Amino acid sequence: MPFLKRLPWLSLSLLLLTYIVFGWLLARSNTQPMLWLMFAMAIVFFTASLTIPFSKVTDYSVSLFRSNLRSFGVTVFGAFLFFLILARFRLFLDILVMIAAAMLVRIDFQTAGFNQGQVFWITTTFSLSGLAVGALVEKLMLQSGLLV
C-alpha cells in the first residue's frame, strides 16, 4: 500500500484523461490499424525519452550536430515540424497538452522518489490504457447511437 500512496494520482489522472481524448479522436477519425500501432510505438518511445537521464540526452543531441549532413537533416526536420504546427494547429495543441501532462508526471515521480524503470512502466501503462479507453468509449458511443 505505501507504493500506491506515493503515486502522483492527480498528474496520472490528467495524463490518462489526455490520452483518453486522443484515443477518442483517433477512433473518431477512423484511423488505420497500422497508424494505431505507430502511435502506440511513439508513446512508448516518448515515455522512454522522458525517463532516461538528461546527461544521456545531451550525449545524443551533441552527436546529431557532429556533421554538416546531420545538422542539415535536423534543420529540415525542424522546418517540417514547423509546417505541421501551422497546417494542423489543433493536432499540435493536442500533442502539446499530452507532452505537458507527461512531463508533469515525470516531475511528480521524480519528486516522489521513484526509479526510472518504475516511472517508465507506470507512465506507459497509463498512456496506452488511456488510448485504449478512448477508442473503447468511441466504439461504445457509436454502438449505443449517441454519435452519428
Contact map, one row per residue, 1 for C-alpha under 8 A:
1111100000000000000000000000000000000000000000000000000000000000000000000000000000000000000000000000000000000000000000000000000000000000000000000000
1111110000000000000000000000000000000000000000000000000000000000000000000000000000000000000000000000000000000000000000000000000000000000000000000000
1111111000000000000000000000000000000000000000000000000000000000000000000000000000000000000000000000000000000000000000000000000000000000000000000000
1111111000000000000000000000000000000000000000000000000000000000000000000000000000000000000000000000000000000000000000000000000000000000000000000000
1111111000000000000000000000000000000000000000000000000000000000000000000000000000000000000000000000000000000000000000000000000000000000000000000000
0111111100000000000000000000000000000000000000000000000000000000000000000000000000000000000000000000000000000001000000000000000000000000000000000000
0011111110000000000000000000000000000000000000000000000000000000000000000000000000000000000000000000000000001001000000000000000000000000000000000000
0000011111110000000000000000000000000000000000000000000000000000000000000000000000000000000000000000000010011001000000000000000000000000000000000000
0000001111111000000000000000000000000000000000000000000000000000000000000000000000000000000000000000000000000000000000000000000000000000000000000000
0000000111111100000000000000000000000000000000000000000000000000000000000000000000000000000000000000000000000000000000000000000000000000000000000000
0000000111111110000000000000000000000000000000000000000000000000000000000000000000000000000000000000100110010000000000000000000000000000000000000000
0000000111111111000000000000000000000000000000000000000000000000000000000000000000000000000000000000000010000000000000000010010000000000000000000000
0000000011111111100000000000000000000000000000000000000000000000000000000000000000000000000000000000000000000000000000000000000000000000000000000000
0000000001111111110000000000000000000000000000000000000000000000000000000000000000000000000000000000100000000000000000000000000000000000000000000000
0000000000111111111000000000000000000000000000000000000000000000000000000000000000000000000000000100110010000000000000000000011000000000000000000000
0000000000011111111100000000000000000000000000000000000000000000000000000000000000000000000000000000000000000000000000000000011011000000000000000000
0000000000001111111110000000000000000000000000000000000000000000000000000000000000000000000000000000000000000000000000000000000001000000000000000000
0000000000000111111111000000000000000000000000000000000000000000000000000000000000000000000000001100100000000000000000000000000001000000000000000000
0000000000000011111111100000000000000000000000000000000000000000000000000000000000000000000000000100000000000000000000000000001101100100000000000000
0000000000000001111111110000000000000000000000000000000000000000000000000000000000000000000000000000000000000000000000000000000011111110000000000000
0000000000000000111111111000000000000000000000000000000000000000000000000000000000000000000000000000000000000000000000000000000001100100000000000000
0000000000000000011111111100000000000000000000000000000000000000000000000000000000000000000001000000000000000000000000000000000000100100000000000000
0000000000000000001111111110000000000000000000000000000000000000000000000000000000000000000000000000000000000000000000000000000001111110000000000000
0000000000000000000111111111000000000000000000000000000000000000000000000000000000000000000000000000000000000000000000000000000000101111110000000000
0000000000000000000011111111100000000000000000000000000000000000000000000000000000000000000000000000000000000000000000000000000000000110000000000000
0000000000000000000001111111111000000000000000000000000000000000000000000000000000000000000000000000000000000000000000000000000000000010000000000000
0000000000000000000000111111111000000000000000000000000000000000000000000000000000000000000000000000000000000000000000000000000000000110011000000000
0000000000000000000000011111111000000000000000000000000000000000000000000000000000000000000000000000000000000000000000000000000000000010010000000000
0000000000000000000000001111111000000000000000000000000000000000000000000000000000000000000000000000000000000000000000000000000000000000000000000000
0000000000000000000000000111111100000000000000000000000000000000000000000000000000000000000000000000000000000000000000000000000000000000000000000000
0000000000000000000000000111111110110000000000000000000000000000000000000000000000000000000000000000000000000000000000000000000000000000000000000000
0000000000000000000000000000011111110000000000000000000000000000000000000000000000000000000000000000000000000000000000000000000000000000000000000000
0000000000000000000000000000001111111000000000000000000000000000000000000000000000000000000000000000000000000000000000000000000000000000000000000000
0000000000000000000000000000000111111100000000000000000000000000000000000000000000000000000000000000000000000000000000000000000000000000000000000000
0000000000000000000000000000001111111110000000000000000000000000000000000000000000000000000000000000000000000000000000000000000000000000000000000000
0000000000000000000000000000001111111111000000000000000000000000000000000000000000000000000000000000000000000000000000000000000000000000000000000000
0000000000000000000000000000000011111111100000000000000000000000000000000000000000000000000000000000000000000000000000000000000000000000000000000000
0000000000000000000000000000000001111111110000000000000000000000000000000000000000000000000000000000000000000000000000000000000000000000000000000000
0000000000000000000000000000000000111111111000000000000000000000000000000000000000000000000000000000000000000000000000000000000000000000000000000000
0000000000000000000000000000000000011111111100000000000000000000000000000000000000000000000000000000000000000000000000000000000100000000000000000000
0000000000000000000000000000000000001111111110000000000000000000000000000000000000000000000000000000000000000000000000000000000000000000000000000000
0000000000000000000000000000000000000111111111000000000000000000000000000000000000000000000000000000000000000000000000000000000000000000000000000000
0000000000000000000000000000000000000011111111100000000000000000000000000000000000000000000000000000000000000000000000000001001100000000000000000000
0000000000000000000000000000000000000001111111110000000000000000000000000000000000000000000000000000000000000000000000000001000000000000000000000000
0000000000000000000000000000000000000000111111111000000000000000000000000000000000000000000000000000000000000000000000000000000000000000000000000000
0000000000000000000000000000000000000000011111111100000000000000000000000000000000000000000000000000000000000000000000000000000000000000000000000000
0000000000000000000000000000000000000000001111111110000000000000000000000000000000000000000000000000010000000000000000010011000000000000000000000000
0000000000000000000000000000000000000000000111111111000000000000000000000000000000000000000000000000000000000000000000010000000000000000000000000000
0000000000000000000000000000000000000000000011111111000000000000000000000000000000000000000000000000000000000000000000000000000000000000000000000000
0000000000000000000000000000000000000000000001111111000000000000000000000000000000000000000000000000001001000000000000000000000000000000000000000000
0000000000000000000000000000000000000000000000111111100000000000000000000000000000000000000000000000000001000000000110110000000000000000000000000000
0000000000000000000000000000000000000000000000011111110110000000000000000000000000000000000000000000000000000000000100000000000000000000000000000000
0000000000000000000000000000000000000000000000000011111110000000000000000000000000000000000000000000000000000000000000000000000000000000000000000000
0000000000000000000000000000000000000000000000000001111111000000000000000000000000000000000000000000000000000000000000000000000000000000000000000000
0000000000000000000000000000000000000000000000000000111111100000000000000000000000000000000000000000000000000000000000000000000000000000000000000000
0000000000000000000000000000000000000000000000000001111111110000000000000000000000000000000000000000000000000000000000000000000000000000000000000000
0000000000000000000000000000000000000000000000000001111111111000000000000000000000000000000000000000000000000000000000000000000000000000000000000000
0000000000000000000000000000000000000000000000000000011111111100000000000000000000000000000000000000000000000000000000000000000000000000000000000000
0000000000000000000000000000000000000000000000000000001111111110000000000000000000000000000000000000000000000000000000000000000000000000000000000000
0000000000000000000000000000000000000000000000000000000111111111000000000000000000000000000000000000000000000000000000000000000000000000000000000000
0000000000000000000000000000000000000000000000000000000011111111100000000000000000000000000000000000000000000000000000000000000000000000000000000000
0000000000000000000000000000000000000000000000000000000001111111110000000000000000000000000000000000000000000000000000000000000000000000000000000000
0000000000000000000000000000000000000000000000000000000000111111110000000000000000000000000000000000000000000000000000000000000000000000000000000000
0000000000000000000000000000000000000000000000000000000000011111111001100100000000000000000000000000000000000000000000000000000000000000000000000000
0000000000000000000000000000000000000000000000000000000000001111111101100000000000000000000000000000000000000000000000000000000000000000000000000000
0000000000000000000000000000000000000000000000000000000000000111111101100000000000000000000000000000000000000000000000000000000000000000000000000000
0000000000000000000000000000000000000000000000000000000000000001111111100000000000000000000000000000000000000000000000000000000000000000000000000000
0000000000000000000000000000000000000000000000000000000000000000111111110000000000000000000000000000000000000000000000000000000000000000000000000000
0000000000000000000000000000000000000000000000000000000000000000001111111000000000000000000000000000000000000000000000000000000000000000000000000000
0000000000000000000000000000000000000000000000000000000000000001111111111100000000000000000000000000000000000000000000000000000000000000000000000000
0000000000000000000000000000000000000000000000000000000000000001111111111110000000000000000000000000000000000000000000000000000000000000000000000000
0000000000000000000000000000000000000000000000000000000000000000000111111111000000000000000000000000000000000000000000000000000000000000000000000000
0000000000000000000000000000000000000000000000000000000000000000000011111111100000000000000000000000000000000000000000000000000000000000000000000000
0000000000000000000000000000000000000000000000000000000000000001000001111111110000000000000000000000000000000000000000000000000000000000000000000000
0000000000000000000000000000000000000000000000000000000000000000000000111111111000000000000000000000000000000000000000000000000000000000000000000000
0000000000000000000000000000000000000000000000000000000000000000000000011111111100000000000000000000000000000000000000000000000000000000000000000000
0000000000000000000000000000000000000000000000000000000000000000000000001111111110000000000000000000000000000000000000000000000000000000000000000000
0000000000000000000000000000000000000000000000000000000000000000000000000111111111000000000000000000000000000000000000000000000000000000000000000000
0000000000000000000000000000000000000000000000000000000000000000000000000011111111100000000000000000000000000000000000000000000000000000000000000000
0000000000000000000000000000000000000000000000000000000000000000000000000001111111110000000000000000000000000000000000000000000000000000000000000000
0000000000000000000000000000000000000000000000000000000000000000000000000000111111111000000000000000000000000000000000000000000000000000000000000000
0000000000000000000000000000000000000000000000000000000000000000000000000000011111111100000000000000000000000000000000000000000000000000000000000000
0000000000000000000000000000000000000000000000000000000000000000000000000000001111111110000000000000000000000000000000000000000000000000000000000000
0000000000000000000000000000000000000000000000000000000000000000000000000000000111111111100100000000000000000000000000000000000000000000000000000000
0000000000000000000000000000000000000000000000000000000000000000000000000000000011111111101100000000000000000000000000000000000000000000000000000000
0000000000000000000000000000000000000000000000000000000000000000000000000000000001111111100000000000000000000000000000000000000000000000000000000000
0000000000000000000000000000000000000000000000000000000000000000000000000000000000111111100000000000000000000000000000000000000000000000000000000000
0000000000000000000000000000000000000000000000000000000000000000000000000000000000011111111100000000000000000000000000000000000000000000000000000000
0000000000000000000000000000000000000000000000000000000000000000000000000000000000011111111110000000000000000000000000000000000000000000000000000000
0000000000000000000000000000000000000000000000000000000000000000000000000000000000000001111111000000000000000000000000000000000000000000000000000000
0000000000000000000000000000000000000000000000000000000000000000000000000000000000001001111111100000000000000000000000000000000000000000000000000000
0000000000000000000000000000000000000000000000000000000000000000000000000000000000011001111111110000000000000000000000000000000000000000000000000000
0000000000000000000000000000000000000000000000000000000000000000000000000000000000000000111111111000000000000000000000000000000000000000000000000000
0000000000000000000001000000000000000000000000000000000000000000000000000000000000000000011111111100000000000000000000000000000000000000000000000000
0000000000000000000000000000000000000000000000000000000000000000000000000000000000000000001111111110000000000000000000000000000000000000000000000000
0000000000000000000000000000000000000000000000000000000000000000000000000000000000000000000111111111000000000000000000000000000000000000000000000000
0000000000000000010000000000000000000000000000000000000000000000000000000000000000000000000011111111100000000000000000000000000000000000000000000000
0000000000000010011000000000000000000000000000000000000000000000000000000000000000000000000001111111110000000000000000000000000000000000000000000000
0000000000000000000000000000000000000000000000000000000000000000000000000000000000000000000000111111111000000000000000000000000000000000000000000000
0000000000000000000000000000000000000000000000000000000000000000000000000000000000000000000000011111111100000000000000000000000000000000000000000000
0000000000100110010000000000000000000000000000000000000000000000000000000000000000000000000000001111111110000000000000000000000000000000000000000000
0000000000000010000000000000000000000000000000100000000000000000000000000000000000000000000000000111111111000000000000000010000000000000000000000000
0000000000000000000000000000000000000000000000000100000000000000000000000000000000000000000000000011111111100000000000000000000000000000000000000000
0000000000100000000000000000000000000000000000000000000000000000000000000000000000000000000000000001111111110000000000000000000000000000000000000000
0000000100110010000000000000000000000000000000000000000000000000000000000000000000000000000000000000111111111000000000000010000000000000000000000000
0000000000000000000000000000000000000000000000000110000000000000000000000000000000000000000000000000011111111100000000100000000000000000000000000000
0000000000000000000000000000000000000000000000000000000000000000000000000000000000000000000000000000001111111110000000000000000000000000000000000000
0000000100100000000000000000000000000000000000000000000000000000000000000000000000000000000000000000000111111111000000000000000000000000000000000000
0000001100000000000000000000000000000000000000000000000000000000000000000000000000000000000000000000000011111111110000100000000000000000000000000000
0000000000000000000000000000000000000000000000000000000000000000000000000000000000000000000000000000000001111111111000000000000000000000000000000000
0000000000000000000000000000000000000000000000000000000000000000000000000000000000000000000000000000000000111111110000000000000000000000000000000000
0000011100000000000000000000000000000000000000000000000000000000000000000000000000000000000000000000000000011111110000000000000000000000000000000000
0000000000000000000000000000000000000000000000000000000000000000000000000000000000000000000000000000000000001111111000000000000000000000000000000000
0000000000000000000000000000000000000000000000000000000000000000000000000000000000000000000000000000000000001111111101100000000000000000000000000000
0000000000000000000000000000000000000000000000000000000000000000000000000000000000000000000000000000000000000100111111100000000000000000000000000000
0000000000000000000000000000000000000000000000000011000000000000000000000000000000000000000000000000000000000000011111110000000000000000000000000000
0000000000000000000000000000000000000000000000000010000000000000000000000000000000000000000000000000000000000000001111111000000000000000000000000000
0000000000000000000000000000000000000000000000000000000000000000000000000000000000000000000000000000000000000000011111111100000000000000000000000000
0000000000000000000000000000000000000000000000000010000000000000000000000000000000000000000000000000000001001000011111111110000000000000000000000000
0000000000000000000000000000000000000000000000110010000000000000000000000000000000000000000000000000000000000000000111111111000000000000000000000000
0000000000000000000000000000000000000000000000000000000000000000000000000000000000000000000000000000000000000000000011111111100000000000000000000000
0000000000000000000000000000000000000000000000000000000000000000000000000000000000000000000000000000000000000000000001111111110000000000000000000000
0000000000010000000000000000000000000000000000100000000000000000000000000000000000000000000000000000010010000000000000111111111000000000000000000000
0000000000000000000000000000000000000000001100100000000000000000000000000000000000000000000000000000000000000000000000011111111100000000000000000000
0000000000000000000000000000000000000000000000000000000000000000000000000000000000000000000000000000000000000000000000001111111110000000000000000000
0000000000010011000000000000000000000000000000000000000000000000000000000000000000000000000000000000000000000000000000000111111111000000000000000000
0000000000000011001000000000000000000000001000000000000000000000000000000000000000000000000000000000000000000000000000000011111111100000000000000000
0000000000000000001000000000000000000001001000000000000000000000000000000000000000000000000000000000000000000000000000000001111111110000000000000000
0000000000000001000100000000000000000000000000000000000000000000000000000000000000000000000000000000000000000000000000000000111111111000000000000000
0000000000000001111110100000000000000000000000000000000000000000000000000000000000000000000000000000000000000000000000000000011111111100000000000000
0000000000000000001111110000000000000000000000000000000000000000000000000000000000000000000000000000000000000000000000000000001111111110000000000000
0000000000000000000100100000000000000000000000000000000000000000000000000000000000000000000000000000000000000000000000000000000111111111000000000000
0000000000000000000100110000000000000000000000000000000000000000000000000000000000000000000000000000000000000000000000000000000011111111100000000000
0000000000000000001111111010000000000000000000000000000000000000000000000000000000000000000000000000000000000000000000000000000001111111110000000000
0000000000000000000100111111000000000000000000000000000000000000000000000000000000000000000000000000000000000000000000000000000000111111111000000000
0000000000000000000000010000000000000000000000000000000000000000000000000000000000000000000000000000000000000000000000000000000000011111111100000000
0000000000000000000000010000000000000000000000000000000000000000000000000000000000000000000000000000000000000000000000000000000000001111111110000000
0000000000000000000000010011000000000000000000000000000000000000000000000000000000000000000000000000000000000000000000000000000000000111111111000000
0000000000000000000000000010000000000000000000000000000000000000000000000000000000000000000000000000000000000000000000000000000000000011111111100000
0000000000000000000000000000000000000000000000000000000000000000000000000000000000000000000000000000000000000000000000000000000000000001111111110000
0000000000000000000000000000000000000000000000000000000000000000000000000000000000000000000000000000000000000000000000000000000000000000111111111110
0000000000000000000000000000000000000000000000000000000000000000000000000000000000000000000000000000000000000000000000000000000000000000011111111111
0000000000000000000000000000000000000000000000000000000000000000000000000000000000000000000000000000000000000000000000000000000000000000001111111100
0000000000000000000000000000000000000000000000000000000000000000000000000000000000000000000000000000000000000000000000000000000000000000000111111110
0000000000000000000000000000000000000000000000000000000000000000000000000000000000000000000000000000000000000000000000000000000000000000000011111111
0000000000000000000000000000000000000000000000000000000000000000000000000000000000000000000000000000000000000000000000000000000000000000000011111111
0000000000000000000000000000000000000000000000000000000000000000000000000000000000000000000000000000000000000000000000000000000000000000000011011111
0000000000000000000000000000000000000000000000000000000000000000000000000000000000000000000000000000000000000000000000000000000000000000000001001111
